[in-house]
Amino acid sequence: MNVNEANQIGDHELKAPASTAWPVVLAFGFTLMFAGLLTNVSISLLGAVLAFCGSAGWLREVFPHEHEITVAAQHEDDAVETSRPIVERFPLAEAQRRAWLPLETYPVSAGLRGGIVGSAAMAIVACVFGLLHVGSIWYPINLLAAVLYSQSQSLSEGQLNAFHANSFLIATLLHLLGSALVGLVYGAMLPMIPRHPIFLGGVIAPVLWSSLLHSMLDLINPMLGKRVDWVWFIASQFAFGIVAGLVVVRQQRVPVKQFIPFAVRAGIEARGTRFHEEGEDK
């Protein structure tokens, strides 16, 4: 639109593109062209004709001159109003823009300590089971160590009830390693339920861990899968989780590093990685 045409338009009129059906014809033509590949070549020929007509018609709408219409326009000064009440912002959000809860949680090392201490409670429950079940505390220890024996299926009841130094060392290492790993997972899950670590460790974690082992124990340790008493096994898991939760509760909470950049948390010293609030010394 040139300057002369712009001067001829009144204050309450606007130039707008005129409506046209040629884009629809072009799209329908392309649809028929591809539909003919699955049906009949005549459909594709019809689609090609429609696509050509649509392209030519759409081109004539904008070249050499755009097809436009004049529409009436009314200028209105509408005041923007809202019926929403004014919400008072959270004070912490005013200072730090946004708060990601929780603000404080237990460190991952607390879960590791809880796993180590909880392993002792779990071992006590397992030994009580062996003493009441077969009259020997070495029974659950030998069952745990049998995971590394290639001929574990051929072990007799007498061998399982007797003390073996190598089996004791293997079972101790496996038990401590597994408890430490579970403790690390427990510590990583603490921010999910920061106010109830005993509930997380004594209820949720034992149920999940027992369900997982119930489906995999026959593959990990076939002998233990055949001889395990699941009532006592689940009881030992609850003992582990409750004791681990009690250890975590006694640990000091630490603030979460939610507003600190990753470079600062990783110890990377570079320009622009540190930030200061207003009023702080540079």
Backbone as CSV, one residue per row, in Angstrom:
resi,resn,N_x,N_y,N_z,CA_x,CA_y,CA_z,C_x,C_y,C_z
1,MET,0.855,-1.195,0.000,0.000,0.000,0.000,0.885,1.237,0.000
2,ASN,0.683,2.160,-1.017,1.525,3.335,-1.129,0.995,4.454,-0.233
3,VAL,1.686,5.612,-0.308,1.338,6.732,0.568,-0.005,7.337,0.182
4,ASN,-0.277,7.457,-1.158,-1.556,8.028,-1.582,-2.741,7.197,-1.099
5,GLU,-2.603,5.863,-1.200,-3.683,4.998,-0.720,-3.860,5.127,0.784
6,ALA,-2.747,5.277,1.516,-2.835,5.430,2.962,-3.541,6.709,3.351
7,ASN,-3.347,7.795,2.525,-4.008,9.053,2.840,-5.508,8.986,2.583
8,GLN,-5.932,8.117,1.662,-7.340,8.032,1.341,-8.134,7.253,2.395
9,ILE,-7.450,6.474,3.231,-8.129,5.699,4.262,-8.458,6.590,5.430
10,GLY,-9.672,6.527,5.902,-10.081,7.367,7.010,-9.486,6.898,8.324
11,ASP,-9.776,7.688,9.374,-9.247,7.355,10.683,-9.884,6.088,11.245
12,HIS,-11.071,5.747,10.757,-11.779,4.592,11.299,-11.878,3.459,10.282
13,GLU,-10.909,3.378,9.361,-10.890,2.313,8.370,-9.495,1.713,8.283
14,LEU,-9.460,0.391,8.013,-8.199,-0.333,7.905,-8.216,-1.195,6.661
15,LYS,-7.028,-1.379,6.073,-6.866,-2.284,4.963,-6.504,-3.669,5.505
16,ALA,-7.206,-4.707,5.033,-6.961,-6.072,5.486,-6.946,-7.001,4.291
17,PRO,-6.174,-8.101,4.335,-6.171,-9.057,3.218,-7.557,-9.645,3.000
18,ALA,-7.932,-9.773,1.759,-9.240,-10.344,1.439,-9.213,-11.851,1.634
19,SER,-10.343,-12.410,2.011,-10.433,-13.855,2.194,-10.373,-14.560,0.836
20,THR,-9.794,-15.747,0.825,-9.649,-16.516,-0.416,-9.697,-18.001,-0.093
21,ALA,-10.164,-18.799,-1.037,-10.271,-20.252,-0.871,-9.158,-20.998,-1.579
22,TRP,-8.261,-20.262,-2.282,-7.219,-20.943,-3.041,-6.264,-21.767,-2.172
23,PRO,-5.890,-21.360,-0.975,-5.043,-22.234,-0.139,-5.695,-23.577,0.178
24,VAL,-7.024,-23.569,0.364,-7.723,-24.830,0.628,-7.689,-25.724,-0.610
25,VAL,-7.858,-25.096,-1.803,-7.802,-25.869,-3.045,-6.414,-26.481,-3.224
26,LEU,-5.365,-25.718,-2.918,-3.998,-26.229,-3.039,-3.762,-27.401,-2.084
27,ALA,-4.214,-27.258,-0.845,-4.030,-28.336,0.124,-4.814,-29.584,-0.286
28,PHE,-6.031,-29.407,-0.793,-6.831,-30.546,-1.230,-6.185,-31.238,-2.429
29,GLY,-5.573,-30.450,-3.315,-4.888,-31.032,-4.459,-3.711,-31.893,-4.053
30,PHE,-2.900,-31.416,-3.094,-1.785,-32.219,-2.605,-2.283,-33.492,-1.928
31,THR,-3.394,-33.396,-1.208,-3.956,-34.582,-0.559,-4.347,-35.635,-1.588
32,LEU,-5.001,-35.195,-2.677,-5.395,-36.153,-3.710,-4.181,-36.733,-4.438
33,MET,-3.133,-35.942,-4.604,-1.931,-36.451,-5.267,-1.323,-37.621,-4.492
34,PHE,-1.229,-37.500,-3.177,-0.654,-38.580,-2.380,-1.644,-39.715,-2.177
35,ALA,-2.935,-39.396,-2.141,-3.931,-40.463,-2.021,-3.944,-41.342,-3.264
36,GLY,-3.648,-40.766,-4.419,-3.609,-41.557,-5.633,-2.495,-42.572,-5.661
37,LEU,-1.449,-42.374,-4.867,-0.376,-43.356,-4.803,-0.843,-44.672,-4.208
38,LEU,-1.912,-44.621,-3.407,-2.448,-45.826,-2.774,-3.714,-46.331,-3.457
39,THR,-4.320,-45.489,-4.304,-5.591,-45.894,-4.928,-5.452,-46.022,-6.441
40,ASN,-5.530,-44.891,-7.163,-5.532,-44.923,-8.618,-4.789,-43.706,-9.129
41,VAL,-4.160,-43.852,-10.304,-3.382,-42.760,-10.865,-4.262,-41.594,-11.260
42,SER,-5.535,-41.849,-11.566,-6.431,-40.756,-11.941,-6.654,-39.802,-10.775
43,ILE,-6.638,-40.322,-9.556,-6.786,-39.462,-8.374,-5.596,-38.522,-8.269
44,SER,-4.405,-39.053,-8.547,-3.211,-38.208,-8.501,-3.251,-37.137,-9.585
45,LEU,-3.747,-37.468,-10.784,-3.850,-36.478,-11.856,-4.819,-35.376,-11.484
46,LEU,-5.967,-35.758,-10.880,-6.921,-34.739,-10.431,-6.307,-33.858,-9.361
47,GLY,-5.556,-34.461,-8.459,-4.899,-33.673,-7.417,-3.872,-32.727,-7.997
48,ALA,-3.141,-33.171,-9.034,-2.155,-32.286,-9.655,-2.821,-31.085,-10.300
49,VAL,-3.964,-31.306,-10.960,-4.687,-30.194,-11.576,-5.166,-29.206,-10.514
50,LEU,-5.728,-29.730,-9.415,-6.195,-28.844,-8.345,-5.039,-28.108,-7.681
51,ALA,-3.907,-28.783,-7.521,-2.754,-28.127,-6.920,-2.238,-27.006,-7.813
52,PHE,-2.215,-27.234,-9.123,-1.779,-26.187,-10.055,-2.739,-25.004,-10.019
53,CYS,-4.050,-25.283,-10.051,-5.030,-24.195,-10.010,-4.940,-23.423,-8.698
54,GLY,-4.751,-24.154,-7.587,-4.627,-23.481,-6.302,-3.401,-22.594,-6.233
55,SER,-2.281,-23.069,-6.776,-1.059,-22.256,-6.765,-1.227,-21.005,-7.614
56,ALA,-1.821,-21.176,-8.818,-1.999,-20.024,-9.696,-2.984,-19.028,-9.094
57,GLY,-4.083,-19.527,-8.533,-5.064,-18.624,-7.941,-4.518,-17.885,-6.734
58,TRP,-3.756,-18.583,-5.910,-3.182,-17.941,-4.718,-2.150,-16.901,-5.130
59,LEU,-1.377,-17.177,-6.213,-0.391,-16.218,-6.693,-1.056,-14.944,-7.184
60,ARG,-2.182,-15.065,-7.876,-2.874,-13.879,-8.387,-3.500,-13.053,-7.263
61,GLU,-3.668,-13.652,-6.076,-4.193,-12.887,-4.946,-3.179,-11.872,-4.416
62,VAL,-1.886,-12.109,-4.645,-0.850,-11.233,-4.092,0.028,-10.596,-5.161
63,PHE,-0.121,-11.022,-6.412,0.748,-10.484,-7.470,-0.085,-10.239,-8.730
64,PRO,0.060,-9.077,-9.352,1.015,-7.982,-9.091,0.558,-7.052,-7.974
65,HIS,-0.746,-7.133,-7.564,-1.245,-6.282,-6.482,-1.992,-7.150,-5.475
66,GLU,-1.838,-6.831,-4.223,-2.503,-7.596,-3.175,-4.007,-7.319,-3.207
67,HIS,-4.759,-8.376,-3.044,-6.206,-8.257,-2.983,-6.596,-7.933,-1.542
68,GLU,-7.039,-6.697,-1.332,-7.359,-6.227,0.008,-8.770,-5.684,0.055
69,ILE,-9.298,-5.605,1.285,-10.615,-5.008,1.516,-10.487,-3.986,2.620
70,THR,-11.422,-3.051,2.627,-11.438,-2.006,3.650,-12.457,-2.383,4.727
71,VAL,-11.991,-2.369,5.977,-12.868,-2.719,7.096,-12.924,-1.544,8.049
72,ALA,-14.082,-1.411,8.664,-14.268,-0.331,9.630,-13.575,-0.672,10.938
73,ALA,-12.967,0.291,11.568,-12.258,0.114,12.832,-12.728,1.159,13.817
74,GLN,-12.976,0.759,15.014,-13.399,1.658,16.066,-12.372,1.638,17.185
75,HIS,-11.956,2.815,17.559,-10.960,2.939,18.620,-11.671,3.069,19.958
76,GLU,-11.359,2.161,20.856,-11.976,2.180,22.173,-10.891,2.140,23.232
77,ASP,-11.043,2.955,24.244,-10.123,2.980,25.383,-10.764,2.197,26.525
78,ASP,-10.499,0.910,26.544,-11.049,0.047,27.590,-10.049,-0.081,28.728
79,ALA,-10.512,0.199,29.905,-9.668,0.043,31.087,-9.595,-1.427,31.477
80,VAL,-8.390,-1.881,31.701,-8.199,-3.275,32.090,-8.537,-3.423,33.570
81,GLU,-9.474,-4.286,33.869,-9.898,-4.519,35.245,-9.825,-6.012,35.543
82,THR,-9.688,-6.333,36.792,-9.658,-7.732,37.222,-10.416,-7.866,38.532
83,SER,-11.019,-9.007,38.703,-11.743,-9.293,39.941,-10.946,-10.166,40.892
84,ARG,-9.706,-10.468,40.511,-8.886,-11.315,41.359,-8.413,-10.549,42.586
85,PRO,-8.423,-11.190,43.752,-7.925,-10.482,44.948,-6.416,-10.348,44.902
86,ILE,-5.906,-9.396,45.657,-4.465,-9.194,45.747,-3.888,-10.234,46.697
87,VAL,-2.917,-11.001,46.230,-2.308,-12.060,47.015,-0.994,-11.553,47.575
88,GLU,-0.834,-11.656,48.868,0.414,-11.239,49.504,1.490,-12.269,49.213
89,ARG,2.628,-11.820,48.751,3.712,-12.717,48.382,4.395,-13.265,49.625
90,PHE,4.919,-14.492,49.490,5.652,-15.117,50.576,6.931,-14.326,50.816
91,PRO,7.241,-13.989,52.068,8.422,-13.131,52.315,9.707,-13.699,51.730
92,LEU,9.893,-15.011,51.814,11.117,-15.590,51.278,11.181,-15.441,49.767
93,ALA,10.009,-15.570,49.116,9.981,-15.409,47.670,10.301,-13.974,47.263
94,GLU,9.966,-12.995,48.120,10.294,-11.607,47.815,11.805,-11.412,47.786
95,ALA,12.514,-12.096,48.698,13.958,-11.882,48.798,14.738,-12.717,47.792
96,GLN,14.247,-13.933,47.503,15.023,-14.826,46.665,14.271,-15.278,45.421
97,ARG,13.220,-14.594,45.082,12.459,-14.811,43.857,11.580,-16.057,43.899
98,ARG,12.075,-17.168,44.403,11.281,-18.387,44.441,11.899,-19.346,45.449
99,ALA,11.050,-20.042,46.198,11.531,-20.994,47.188,11.199,-22.402,46.739
100,TRP,12.195,-23.247,46.655,12.002,-24.656,46.330,12.062,-25.437,47.625
101,LEU,10.957,-26.021,48.021,10.891,-26.751,49.272,11.400,-28.167,49.065
102,PRO,12.064,-28.779,50.062,12.317,-28.227,51.391,13.515,-27.284,51.407
103,LEU,13.542,-26.411,52.413,14.659,-25.492,52.557,15.832,-26.140,53.274
104,GLU,15.535,-27.131,54.109,16.581,-27.867,54.811,16.293,-29.359,54.718
105,THR,17.318,-30.145,54.637,17.161,-31.592,54.567,18.377,-32.243,55.194
106,TYR,18.303,-33.559,55.352,19.425,-34.300,55.908,20.443,-34.591,54.803
107,PRO,21.719,-34.579,55.128,22.733,-34.876,54.094,22.697,-36.344,53.692
108,VAL,23.268,-36.620,52.528,23.326,-38.005,52.048,24.178,-38.855,52.984
109,SER,25.174,-38.244,53.613,26.023,-39.000,54.543,25.226,-39.532,55.725
110,ALA,24.117,-38.860,56.083,23.268,-39.374,57.161,22.638,-40.698,56.771
111,GLY,22.225,-40.823,55.517,21.684,-42.095,55.059,22.734,-43.188,55.065
112,LEU,23.987,-42.847,54.724,25.059,-43.831,54.748,25.329,-44.309,56.177
113,ARG,25.357,-43.368,57.131,25.544,-43.770,58.529,24.385,-44.638,59.002
114,GLY,23.166,-44.249,58.615,22.013,-45.051,58.993,22.061,-46.444,58.403
115,GLY,22.560,-46.572,57.172,22.667,-47.895,56.557,23.669,-48.779,57.276
116,ILE,24.790,-48.208,57.707,25.803,-48.998,58.415,25.268,-49.470,59.766
117,VAL,24.629,-48.558,60.521,24.089,-48.944,61.827,22.898,-49.882,61.653
118,GLY,22.071,-49.612,60.641,20.926,-50.487,60.404,21.330,-51.892,60.024
119,SER,22.515,-52.053,59.419,22.973,-53.393,59.054,23.181,-54.253,60.296
120,ALA,23.598,-53.627,61.418,23.770,-54.391,62.657,22.424,-54.893,63.169
121,ALA,21.382,-54.027,63.118,20.055,-54.457,63.561,19.513,-55.562,62.673
122,MET,19.756,-55.455,61.386,19.304,-56.493,60.459,20.019,-57.810,60.728
123,ALA,21.311,-57.757,61.027,22.073,-58.972,61.319,21.579,-59.638,62.591
124,ILE,21.207,-58.842,63.582,20.706,-59.412,64.841,19.403,-60.164,64.604
125,VAL,18.489,-59.561,63.826,17.228,-60.230,63.532,17.466,-61.517,62.750
126,ALA,18.410,-61.483,61.789,18.706,-62.681,61.003,19.293,-63.784,61.881
127,CYS,20.163,-63.432,62.820,20.747,-64.443,63.703,19.702,-65.025,64.656
128,VAL,18.776,-64.192,65.119,17.694,-64.709,65.957,16.836,-65.686,65.168
129,PHE,16.589,-65.393,63.899,15.840,-66.321,63.052,16.574,-67.655,62.931
130,GLY,17.887,-67.620,62.685,18.646,-68.860,62.574,18.645,-69.651,63.858
131,LEU,18.719,-68.956,64.993,18.735,-69.643,66.281,17.398,-70.305,66.576
132,LEU,16.313,-69.639,66.236,14.990,-70.211,66.489,14.593,-71.235,65.436
133,HIS,15.075,-71.095,64.224,14.652,-71.973,63.130,15.399,-73.305,63.129
134,VAL,16.724,-73.242,63.219,17.521,-74.474,63.166,18.461,-74.599,64.354
135,GLY,18.459,-73.637,65.272,19.329,-73.709,66.432,20.752,-73.276,66.170
136,SER,21.009,-72.483,65.116,22.367,-72.034,64.804,22.316,-70.631,64.224
137,ILE,23.170,-69.749,64.757,23.226,-68.384,64.226,24.003,-68.328,62.922
138,TRP,24.729,-69.414,62.575,25.530,-69.421,61.356,24.695,-69.783,60.128
139,TYR,23.482,-70.216,60.338,22.629,-70.622,59.219,22.371,-69.459,58.249
140,PRO,21.873,-68.286,58.695,21.668,-67.178,57.737,22.974,-66.635,57.171
141,ILE,24.063,-66.727,57.943,25.357,-66.238,57.453,25.842,-67.098,56.301
142,ASN,25.738,-68.420,56.440,26.166,-69.321,55.364,25.255,-69.215,54.146
143,LEU,23.962,-68.954,54.367,23.054,-68.767,53.238,23.435,-67.531,52.430
144,LEU,23.814,-66.453,53.129,24.213,-65.233,52.423,25.523,-65.436,51.678
145,ALA,26.459,-66.137,52.269,27.755,-66.364,51.616,27.646,-67.334,50.453
146,ALA,26.574,-68.144,50.427,26.430,-69.143,49.361,26.227,-68.525,47.993
147,VAL,25.995,-67.205,47.920,25.795,-66.559,46.629,27.061,-66.617,45.773
148,LEU,28.241,-66.790,46.428,29.503,-66.843,45.693,29.997,-68.264,45.490
149,TYR,29.254,-69.244,45.978,29.686,-70.632,45.836,29.076,-71.231,44.582
150,SER,29.891,-71.845,43.777,29.380,-72.475,42.555,28.586,-73.740,42.853
151,GLN,28.863,-74.406,43.978,28.164,-75.629,44.350,27.303,-75.406,45.592
152,SER,26.665,-74.256,45.636,25.869,-73.920,46.817,24.653,-74.822,46.969
153,GLN,24.123,-75.362,45.850,22.937,-76.201,45.924,23.224,-77.525,46.628
154,SER,24.484,-77.946,46.641,24.830,-79.237,47.228,25.217,-79.145,48.700
155,LEU,25.128,-77.968,49.319,25.479,-77.830,50.727,24.438,-78.523,51.598
156,SER,24.913,-79.261,52.586,24.019,-79.997,53.481,23.591,-79.115,54.645
157,GLU,22.630,-79.623,55.414,22.152,-78.886,56.577,23.265,-78.715,57.597
158,GLY,24.104,-79.751,57.755,25.203,-79.643,58.703,26.207,-78.585,58.307
159,GLN,26.493,-78.468,57.021,27.422,-77.437,56.561,26.835,-76.037,56.738
160,LEU,25.541,-75.910,56.545,24.909,-74.603,56.711,24.835,-74.179,58.175
161,ASN,24.778,-75.145,59.093,24.650,-74.807,60.510,25.999,-74.660,61.199
162,ALA,27.083,-75.013,60.529,28.414,-74.957,61.131,29.094,-73.627,60.817
163,PHE,30.099,-73.303,61.637,30.863,-72.065,61.428,31.956,-72.303,60.400
164,HIS,32.050,-71.380,59.422,33.109,-71.399,58.423,33.696,-69.990,58.340
165,ALA,34.979,-69.884,58.574,35.611,-68.566,58.613,35.485,-67.836,57.279
166,ASN,35.705,-68.548,56.180,35.620,-67.885,54.878,34.194,-67.431,54.580
167,SER,33.202,-68.252,54.953,31.805,-67.862,54.743,31.437,-66.657,55.607
168,PHE,31.977,-66.624,56.827,31.706,-65.492,57.715,32.267,-64.192,57.139
169,LEU,33.487,-64.230,56.610,34.091,-63.026,56.027,33.335,-62.589,54.767
170,ILE,32.962,-63.552,53.926,32.228,-63.213,52.703,30.869,-62.604,53.035
171,ALA,30.156,-63.227,53.970,28.834,-62.715,54.344,28.937,-61.329,54.965
172,THR,29.979,-61.102,55.791,30.152,-59.784,56.416,30.404,-58.701,55.367
173,LEU,31.286,-58.998,54.413,31.577,-58.017,53.362,30.347,-57.750,52.498
174,LEU,29.635,-58.801,52.117,28.434,-58.615,51.295,27.372,-57.826,52.048
175,HIS,27.212,-58.131,53.324,26.191,-57.449,54.121,26.528,-55.969,54.295
176,LEU,27.771,-55.660,54.596,28.166,-54.262,54.774,28.085,-53.492,53.464
177,LEU,28.522,-54.115,52.377,28.472,-53.440,51.081,27.027,-53.173,50.658
178,GLY,26.173,-54.181,50.791,24.766,-53.981,50.427,24.084,-52.950,51.305
179,SER,24.374,-52.959,52.612,23.771,-51.986,53.517,24.247,-50.575,53.217
180,ALA,25.528,-50.436,52.866,26.052,-49.109,52.520,25.383,-48.571,51.253
181,LEU,25.209,-49.430,50.256,24.559,-48.984,49.019,23.101,-48.607,49.269
182,VAL,22.412,-49.425,50.053,21.022,-49.096,50.386,20.964,-47.803,51.198
183,GLY,21.931,-47.597,52.083,21.978,-46.360,52.850,22.189,-45.137,51.975
184,LEU,23.022,-45.270,50.934,23.223,-44.151,50.005,21.937,-43.836,49.244
185,VAL,21.235,-44.882,48.800,19.948,-44.656,48.127,18.955,-44.007,49.089
186,TYR,18.956,-44.459,50.328,18.081,-43.883,51.346,18.409,-42.410,51.564
187,GLY,19.712,-42.089,51.624,20.100,-40.693,51.795,19.709,-39.829,50.616
188,ALA,19.777,-40.391,49.396,19.369,-39.625,48.211,17.861,-39.394,48.188
189,MET,17.085,-40.274,48.832,15.626,-40.129,48.850,15.132,-39.250,49.996
190,LEU,16.021,-38.870,50.916,15.593,-38.094,52.081,14.919,-36.768,51.733
191,PRO,15.373,-36.012,50.703,14.665,-34.765,50.381,13.216,-34.961,49.975
192,MET,12.816,-36.184,49.554,11.414,-36.407,49.180,10.497,-36.338,50.398
193,ILE,10.939,-36.898,51.527,10.147,-36.856,52.762,11.083,-36.385,53.875
194,PRO,11.451,-35.098,53.888,12.471,-34.631,54.826,12.016,-34.612,56.273
195,ARG,10.701,-34.549,56.526,10.222,-34.437,57.895,9.928,-35.790,58.528
196,HIS,9.924,-36.854,57.752,9.581,-38.169,58.289,10.593,-39.206,57.806
197,PRO,11.848,-39.099,58.221,12.848,-40.084,57.759,12.587,-41.489,58.280
198,ILE,11.981,-41.602,59.482,11.693,-42.935,60.016,10.596,-43.600,59.198
199,PHE,9.598,-42.827,58.782,8.535,-43.389,57.945,9.085,-43.822,56.596
200,LEU,10.006,-43.022,56.035,10.616,-43.382,54.751,11.484,-44.627,54.882
201,GLY,12.316,-44.666,55.916,13.222,-45.790,56.069,12.596,-47.013,56.696
202,GLY,11.570,-46.820,57.560,11.000,-47.948,58.276,9.765,-48.532,57.656
203,VAL,9.150,-47.851,56.677,7.913,-48.349,56.068,8.048,-48.426,54.543
204,ILE,8.309,-47.284,53.918,8.321,-47.242,52.456,9.477,-48.051,51.888
205,ALA,10.701,-47.788,52.357,11.874,-48.479,51.816,11.824,-49.994,52.034
206,PRO,11.462,-50.503,53.235,11.398,-51.971,53.380,10.386,-52.633,52.461
207,VAL,9.240,-51.984,52.242,8.238,-52.567,51.348,8.759,-52.632,49.922
208,LEU,9.367,-51.549,49.449,9.911,-51.540,48.088,11.064,-52.526,47.944
209,TRP,11.982,-52.542,48.923,13.152,-53.406,48.834,12.752,-54.872,48.919
210,SER,11.819,-55.203,49.803,11.376,-56.597,49.928,10.660,-57.059,48.669
211,SER,9.851,-56.191,48.078,9.160,-56.553,46.841,10.152,-56.786,45.707
212,LEU,11.192,-55.950,45.642,12.197,-56.111,44.593,12.967,-57.415,44.765
213,LEU,13.390,-57.714,45.987,14.155,-58.933,46.221,13.294,-60.182,46.048
214,HIS,12.004,-60.083,46.354,11.127,-61.246,46.206,11.068,-61.700,44.751
215,SER,11.164,-60.760,43.831,11.102,-61.110,42.412,12.451,-61.466,41.815
216,MET,13.545,-61.155,42.509,14.874,-61.373,41.946,15.734,-62.334,42.752
217,LEU,15.269,-62.750,43.932,16.135,-63.524,44.812,16.486,-64.888,44.229
218,ASP,15.582,-65.503,43.474,15.880,-66.805,42.873,17.013,-66.714,41.854
219,LEU,17.188,-65.542,41.254,18.286,-65.354,40.310,19.582,-64.972,41.006
220,ILE,19.491,-64.197,42.075,20.684,-63.744,42.784,21.277,-64.866,43.628
221,ASN,20.444,-65.524,44.419,20.889,-66.577,45.326,19.813,-67.649,45.378
222,PRO,19.880,-68.680,44.508,18.818,-69.694,44.471,18.607,-70.401,45.806
223,MET,19.697,-70.708,46.518,19.552,-71.393,47.804,18.830,-70.520,48.809
224,LEU,19.205,-69.239,48.867,18.531,-68.334,49.784,17.076,-68.142,49.393
225,GLY,16.787,-68.152,48.075,15.412,-68.011,47.631,14.550,-69.188,48.041
226,LYS,15.128,-70.389,48.124,14.353,-71.570,48.519,14.191,-71.674,50.029
227,ARG,15.184,-71.221,50.785,15.184,-71.448,52.232,14.781,-70.223,53.049
228,VAL,14.625,-69.063,52.422,14.337,-67.860,53.177,12.920,-67.898,53.753
229,ASP,12.775,-67.407,54.954,11.469,-67.222,55.588,11.105,-65.762,55.416
230,TRP,10.105,-65.495,54.579,9.825,-64.116,54.189,9.282,-63.279,55.346
231,VAL,8.670,-63.902,56.325,8.206,-63.137,57.492,9.396,-62.560,58.244
232,TRP,10.401,-63.431,58.489,11.591,-62.953,59.170,12.410,-62.020,58.281
233,PHE,12.419,-62.288,57.000,13.170,-61.429,56.082,12.600,-60.011,56.076
234,ILE,11.273,-59.905,55.982,10.646,-58.578,55.993,10.844,-57.909,57.353
235,ALA,10.798,-58.710,58.435,11.036,-58.136,59.768,12.437,-57.554,59.870
236,SER,13.433,-58.239,59.283,14.791,-57.709,59.301,14.906,-56.428,58.483
237,GLN,14.136,-56.327,57.387,14.149,-55.108,56.589,13.542,-53.940,57.366
238,PHE,12.466,-54.206,58.093,11.867,-53.150,58.911,12.817,-52.728,60.032
239,ALA,13.512,-53.691,60.632,14.480,-53.347,61.673,15.590,-52.470,61.102
240,PHE,16.060,-52.825,59.921,17.089,-52.020,59.255,16.598,-50.601,59.023
241,GLY,15.387,-50.454,58.467,14.880,-49.131,58.130,14.582,-48.279,59.339
242,ILE,14.014,-48.880,60.398,13.687,-48.091,61.587,14.952,-47.603,62.277
243,VAL,15.945,-48.479,62.417,17.199,-48.062,63.047,17.910,-47.015,62.186
244,ALA,17.905,-47.197,60.878,18.517,-46.203,60.001,17.805,-44.858,60.126
245,GLY,16.473,-44.885,60.222,15.727,-43.636,60.393,16.038,-42.952,61.710
246,LEU,16.193,-43.727,62.784,16.553,-43.140,64.076,17.928,-42.494,64.026
247,VAL,18.851,-43.101,63.292,20.187,-42.505,63.153,20.108,-41.204,62.357
248,VAL,19.298,-41.185,61.313,19.185,-39.986,60.485,18.566,-38.838,61.276
249,VAL,17.570,-39.145,62.111,16.908,-38.085,62.882,17.900,-37.366,63.791
250,ARG,18.897,-38.045,64.265,19.878,-37.443,65.168,20.916,-36.607,64.435
251,GLN,20.896,-36.622,63.115,21.860,-35.842,62.343,21.380,-34.401,62.185
252,GLN,22.314,-33.503,61.966,22.009,-32.089,61.787,21.537,-31.832,60.361
253,ARG,20.446,-31.099,60.228,19.966,-30.747,58.890,20.864,-29.689,58.267
254,VAL,20.913,-29.700,56.950,21.711,-28.725,56.219,20.801,-28.006,55.223
255,PRO,21.046,-26.731,54.936,20.218,-26.025,53.942,20.489,-26.550,52.542
256,VAL,19.451,-26.640,51.756,19.609,-27.093,50.373,20.248,-25.981,49.552
257,LYS,21.060,-26.364,48.595,21.775,-25.404,47.758,20.964,-25.122,46.496
258,GLN,19.764,-24.560,46.715,18.855,-24.425,45.590,19.152,-23.213,44.726
259,PHE,19.752,-22.173,45.289,19.992,-20.965,44.507,21.466,-20.798,44.143
260,ILE,22.294,-21.775,44.465,23.718,-21.677,44.162,23.978,-22.299,42.801
261,PRO,24.641,-21.612,41.882,24.910,-22.192,40.555,25.729,-23.468,40.652
262,PHE,25.599,-24.303,39.629,26.304,-25.579,39.615,27.814,-25.381,39.650
263,ALA,28.307,-24.353,38.971,29.755,-24.119,38.945,30.287,-23.843,40.349
264,VAL,29.520,-23.117,41.156,29.953,-22.823,42.516,29.914,-24.093,43.361
265,ARG,28.840,-24.897,43.190,28.742,-26.138,43.954,29.856,-27.109,43.585
266,ALA,30.298,-27.057,42.325,31.374,-27.946,41.880,32.751,-27.416,42.225
267,GLY,32.831,-26.204,42.796,34.114,-25.639,43.176,34.860,-24.983,42.042
268,ILE,34.155,-24.615,40.971,34.804,-23.985,39.824,34.887,-22.483,40.075
269,GLU,36.082,-21.933,40.025,36.293,-20.507,40.239,36.392,-19.813,38.888
270,ALA,35.439,-18.959,38.579,35.445,-18.212,37.322,34.635,-16.949,37.508
271,ARG,34.861,-15.994,36.625,34.135,-14.728,36.704,32.660,-14.976,36.410
272,GLY,31.820,-14.373,37.244,30.390,-14.482,37.029,29.726,-15.667,37.699
273,THR,30.508,-16.539,38.358,29.903,-17.707,39.002,29.357,-17.380,40.376
274,ARG,29.841,-16.301,40.996,29.346,-15.926,42.315,28.372,-14.759,42.170
275,PHE,27.379,-14.775,43.065,26.372,-13.723,43.008,26.198,-13.144,44.404
276,HIS,25.697,-11.926,44.463,25.501,-11.239,45.734,24.117,-10.607,45.735
277,GLU,23.492,-10.642,46.903,22.219,-9.944,47.041,22.480,-8.450,47.187
278,GLU,21.423,-7.670,46.991,21.577,-6.226,47.098,21.937,-5.861,48.528
279,GLY,22.894,-4.976,48.674,23.324,-4.545,49.999,24.527,-5.309,50.524
280,GLU,24.890,-6.438,49.892,26.054,-7.196,50.324,27.329,-6.585,49.752
281,ASP,28.406,-6.858,50.422,29.690,-6.370,49.931,30.086,-7.117,48.678
282,LYS,30.641,-6.421,47.721,31.094,-7.036,46.482,32.337,-7.867,46.738
